[in-house]
Amino acid sequence: PQIIVKNVKKHEIESIADLMLNNLTKIIGCDLDALSLELIEGVLISEKNGKYPIIQINWFERPKAIQDAVALEIDKCFRSLGYEQVDVFFIILEKSRYYDNGVHY
């Protein structure tokens, strides 16, 4: 899974990254090297949506219970930084459309 974070400062995500990723490996049942964590530092044009973390997870579909647990863990970690609102959303990748070294899954 790819975890992409927006509207958070680098030092904030670094402070929770190890714990969050380790907990997510247990929930998902994957190795740590199967997860990637990316911070997108952008320029906000409008402050309306820039006051809370927005987290996008790109992954192959998993059971709803696992998805719910992942969302809850991510929410908990970012709330520990003092955020009152945290948005988490999932983008489901189709194996037949995902290529690794030129070969789809």
CORURHU-V544849 format. One line per field, one symbol per residue. phi: phi as a letter, one per 30 degrees, with the letter a starting at -180 (. if undefined). A space follows every 50 residues. Layout:
# CORURHU-V544849
phi = ???
This chain:
# CORURHU-V544849
phi = .ccccbibdedddddceeddddddddddibdeddcbbbcccccddbdecc cbdbbcccadebeeddedddedddeedddddjdcbbcbbccddcedcccb hibdd
